[in-house]
Amino acid sequence: MSHDHPEQIHHMGLSSSGHPFRNDNDFPLTCWQSMEIAVRELLIEKGVLTSDEISRQIDAMDARSPANGARVVARAWVDESFKTRLLANGTDACGEMEFDIGPLNLIAVENTGDVHNLIVCTLCSCYPRNLLGFPPDWYKTRAYRSRAVVEPRKLLREFGVELPKNATVRVHDSTADMRYIVIPARPVGSELMTEQELARLVTRDSMIGTGLPLEP
Amino acid sequence: MNTGIERRWHDMGGLDSGPVPMEEHDFAIWEKRVDALMILCGGKGLFTVDGLRRALEDMGEEAFEKHTYYERWIAAINQNLIEAGVYSIEELGEKMEAVSRRGDTYGEAQND
């Protein structure tokens, strides 16, 4: 009898990322968890998958994070020709930085002084996951999916973003094959910062459009 | 005006809704495994993301409200794999019974 994550016994605490632990290994087995175990073992027994492949896929997904997107944005801020290529073909431009986006079309949209972009998937949960990793839970909620396309300004206020009255808001509805990422506007006062320093200003939410970059 | 086009439950864009719940959680290993199964089975051509979505959408609104994201995903993956003939529903049933006999927690039942 082994526990993958013995620290999760302390389920009332918070994880290193500041999120609550999810009930998992040490709580009563749910029927869905039994189904996951059963499906995975059947796939392995039938020779469809190996347990190594599954571990490698989990590791690959864990390696994706908003930090990867932040590096792409910082590059776009300092390198005008890279930004042009990123706006023309996000998948290829990320490939230049060795971020494998796979077969998805990644479309970068740029925030400027006048235009603010916001991404959503009204039908399901499509997200630029091959660059940024898993989407935040709220991205998949009914409230976010429903409201982003009709009252983006009000929604953004809930995220602490107040846009100037004359700003144009563009909301992009993602599909399985077309995933968006926002290139936030480079913060004022960041002119002397290096690409690496700039990347630290780029938050996950600023690449979804529900946030702004940190101030220098 | 009746356009003859009925909006299905998952087509949520523009509907009324309350404030966005901001809670986030760290994914459990079983959720990451479900995610990996979807990506790997898709990569091997066993089913497509459209197949996954069809199964999710057919579950209806009640499943969306009642079950978590990866609970719905494993059900949709399972349905697609049975339809693709990878295993039978009887094999699944026997395996799930064997799994639940191993212990009372995921940690005990995962057999790793």
Contacts between the chains, C-beta under 8 A, distances in Angstrom:
chain1	res1	chain2	res2	distance
A	1	B	103	6.9
A	1	B	107	7.0
A	1	B	108	5.3
A	2	B	107	6.6
A	2	B	112	7.1
A	3	B	107	4.7
A	4	B	29	5.4
A	4	B	107	6.5
A	4	B	110	7.9
A	4	B	112	7.7
A	5	B	29	7.3
A	15	B	26	5.0
A	17	B	26	6.0
A	19	B	24	5.2
A	19	B	25	5.3
A	19	B	26	4.8
A	20	B	23	7.7
A	20	B	25	5.9
A	20	B	26	7.8
A	21	B	25	7.7
A	21	B	26	6.4
A	22	B	25	4.8
A	22	B	26	6.3
A	22	B	27	7.1
A	22	B	28	4.6
A	22	B	31	7.5
A	23	B	28	7.6
A	24	B	28	3.5
A	24	B	29	6.6
A	24	B	30	6.1
A	24	B	31	7.9
A	24	B	106	5.7
A	25	B	28	7.4
A	25	B	29	7.1
A	25	B	105	6.1
A	25	B	106	4.8
A	25	B	107	3.7
A	25	B	110	8.0
A	26	B	105	5.6
A	26	B	106	7.9
A	26	B	107	6.1
A	27	B	105	6.4
A	27	B	106	7.4
A	28	B	104	5.8
A	28	B	105	6.6
A	29	B	99	8.0
A	29	B	100	6.4
A	29	B	103	7.2
A	29	B	104	6.1
A	29	B	105	5.7
A	29	B	106	5.4
A	29	B	108	7.7
A	29	B	109	5.1
A	30	B	71	7.7
A	30	B	106	8.0
A	31	B	96	7.7
A	32	B	67	7.4
A	32	B	68	7.9
A	32	B	70	7.6
A	32	B	71	4.2
A	32	B	74	5.6
A	32	B	75	7.2
A	33	B	30	5.1
A	33	B	106	4.9
A	33	B	109	7.3
A	34	B	96	4.9
A	34	B	99	4.7
A	34	B	100	5.2
A	34	B	109	6.6
A	35	B	74	5.1
A	35	B	75	7.1
A	35	B	78	6.0
A	35	B	92	7.7
A	35	B	96	6.2
A	36	B	30	5.2
A	36	B	33	5.8
A	36	B	34	5.4
A	36	B	37	7.6
A	36	B	70	8.0
A	36	B	74	4.9
A	37	B	30	7.8
A	37	B	99	4.8
A	37	B	106	7.8
A	37	B	109	5.9
A	37	B	110	5.6
A	37	B	111	7.1
A	38	B	92	5.9
A	38	B	95	3.9
A	38	B	96	4.5
A	38	B	98	7.9
A	38	B	99	5.3
A	39	B	37	6.5
A	39	B	74	6.6
A	39	B	77	6.4
A	39	B	78	5.4
A	39	B	81	6.7
A	39	B	92	7.3
A	40	B	33	6.1
A	40	B	37	6.2
A	41	B	95	6.3
A	41	B	99	7.6
A	41	B	111	7.4
A	42	B	81	8.0
A	42	B	86	7.4
A	42	B	87	4.7
A	42	B	91	6.3
A	42	B	92	6.9
A	42	B	95	5.8
A	43	B	37	7.0
A	43	B	41	7.4
A	43	B	81	7.6
A	43	B	86	7.1
A	46	B	86	6.3
A	46	B	87	6.4
A	48	B	41	7.4
A	48	B	44	6.7
A	48	B	46	7.2
A	48	B	86	6.3
A	49	B	37	7.6
A	49	B	40	5.6
A	49	B	41	7.6
A	49	B	44	7.8
A	53	B	40	5.9
A	54	B	33	6.4
A	54	B	36	5.0
A	54	B	37	7.1
A	54	B	40	6.7
A	57	B	36	4.0
A	57	B	39	5.8
A	57	B	40	5.6
A	58	B	29	7.9
A	58	B	32	4.9
A	58	B	33	6.8
A	58	B	35	7.8
A	58	B	36	5.0
A	61	B	32	6.8
A	61	B	35	6.4
A	61	B	36	6.9
A	61	B	39	7.7
A	62	B	32	7.5
A	120	B	13	7.8
A	122	B	11	7.1
A	122	B	12	5.6
A	122	B	13	3.3
A	122	B	14	7.8
A	123	B	10	5.8
A	123	B	11	6.2
A	123	B	12	7.6
A	123	B	13	7.6
A	123	B	53	7.9
A	124	B	10	6.8
A	124	B	53	6.2
A	124	B	56	7.2
A	125	B	69	7.3
A	134	B	27	6.4
A	134	B	35	7.7
A	136	B	24	5.4
A	137	B	21	7.8
A	137	B	23	6.4
A	137	B	24	4.9
A	137	B	25	6.3
A	138	B	20	5.1
A	138	B	21	6.2
A	138	B	22	5.7
A	138	B	23	7.7
A	138	B	24	7.1
A	140	B	69	6.0
A	141	B	20	6.2
A	141	B	21	5.9
A	142	B	12	5.9
A	142	B	17	5.5
A	142	B	64	7.7
A	143	B	17	4.3
A	143	B	18	5.7
A	143	B	19	6.3
A	143	B	20	4.5
A	143	B	21	6.7
A	144	B	20	5.0
A	145	B	12	4.6
A	145	B	13	6.7
A	146	B	12	4.6
A	146	B	13	6.6
A	146	B	14	6.7
A	146	B	15	4.4
A	146	B	16	7.0
A	146	B	17	4.1
A	147	B	17	5.5
A	147	B	20	7.5
A	148	B	13	7.8
A	149	B	13	4.6
A	149	B	14	5.5
A	150	B	13	7.7
A	150	B	14	4.8
A	155	B	20	6.8
A	158	B	19	6.0
A	158	B	20	5.7
A	159	B	20	7.7
A	173	B	13	6.7
A	176	B	49	4.8
A	176	B	50	7.2
A	176	B	53	7.4
